[in-house]
Amino acid sequence: MIASERFERAAVLGVAVAEETRRLLSRHLEDREEDADGTVLVDVPYPDAAVVATLLDVAAECFGERGSSVEETRQAALETLLQLAGFDEESQLNRAAPSRDDGRR
């Protein structure tokens, strides 16, 4: 496999991981809490929590995220994923996402 194919596959995997994380978090956003500093707290119950933790571990490895603990590493990966998946105003996917006129979100 040539390098360009590997990068293309990695990009597709990265977007898939970001979108799956976005989907799972979206399912649980209705019960969110917001801290005074604007941090949104989302309780993700099992089994979705196990999937989210695994996705964050994969993302941390892919993005080269490091922290002093597993939780800090996952938090750094989550921030990057949220930017990529469009929960952030600066998301790359916000600019590239096709518009939907069928009423779905």
C-alpha positions in Angstrom: 0.0 0.0 0.0 1.4 3.4 -0.9 1.6 6.3 1.5 -1.3 8.3 -0.1 -3.6 5.3 0.3 -2.6 5.0 4.0 -3.3 8.6 4.6 -6.6 8.4 2.9 -7.7 5.4 5.0 -6.5 7.1 8.1 -8.5 10.2 7.2 -11.6 8.2 6.6 -11.1 6.3 9.9 -10.6 9.6 11.7 -13.8 11.1 10.4 -15.7 7.9 11.2 -14.5 7.9 14.8 -15.4 11.6 15.1 -18.8 11.0 13.7 -19.5 8.0 15.9 -18.4 10.0 18.9 -20.7 12.8 17.8 -23.6 10.4 17.3 -23.2 8.8 20.8 -22.8 12.1 22.6 -25.8 13.6 20.7 -28.0 10.8 22.0 -27.3 11.9 25.6 -27.1 15.7 25.3 -30.7 16.2 26.5 -29.6 15.4 30.1 -26.5 17.6 30.0 -25.3 20.0 32.7 -23.3 23.1 32.2 -20.6 24.4 34.5 -20.2 28.1 35.3 -17.2 28.2 32.9 -19.3 26.9 30.0 -18.1 23.3 30.2 -20.8 20.9 29.2 -21.1 17.7 31.2 -22.8 14.7 29.5 -23.5 11.5 31.3 -23.1 8.6 28.9 -24.4 5.4 30.4 -23.2 1.9 29.7 -22.8 0.4 27.0 -22.4 3.7 25.1 -19.8 4.8 27.7 -17.6 1.8 26.9 -17.8 2.6 23.2 -17.0 6.3 23.8 -14.0 5.4 26.0 -12.7 3.1 23.3 -13.2 5.7 20.6 -11.3 8.2 22.8 -8.4 5.8 23.3 -8.2 5.2 19.5 -8.4 8.9 18.8 -5.7 9.7 21.5 -3.4 7.2 19.8 -4.1 8.5 16.3 -3.7 12.2 17.3 -0.7 11.5 19.6 -2.5 13.0 22.6 -0.8 12.7 25.9 -1.7 13.5 29.5 -0.6 12.8 33.0 -3.5 10.3 33.3 -5.8 8.2 31.1 -8.6 10.7 31.8 -6.5 13.7 30.8 -5.5 11.9 27.6 -9.1 11.1 26.8 -10.2 14.6 27.5 -7.5 16.0 25.1 -8.7 13.5 22.4 -12.3 14.4 23.0 -11.6 18.1 22.5 -9.9 17.3 19.2 -12.7 15.0 18.1 -15.4 17.5 19.0 -13.6 20.1 16.8 -13.4 17.6 13.9 -17.0 16.3 14.4 -18.5 19.8 14.3 -19.4 20.5 17.9 -16.9 23.4 17.7 -17.4 26.6 15.7 -13.9 26.0 14.1 -14.7 22.5 12.9 -13.3 21.4 9.6 -16.5 19.4 9.0 -18.7 22.4 9.4 -17.2 23.9 6.3 -17.3 20.7 4.3 -20.6 19.2 5.5 -23.2 18.9 2.8 -26.4 20.8 3.5 -29.6 18.7 4.2 -32.9 19.9 3.0 -34.9 16.8 4.2 -35.3 18.1 7.8 -33.0 15.5 9.3 -30.2 16.4 11.8 
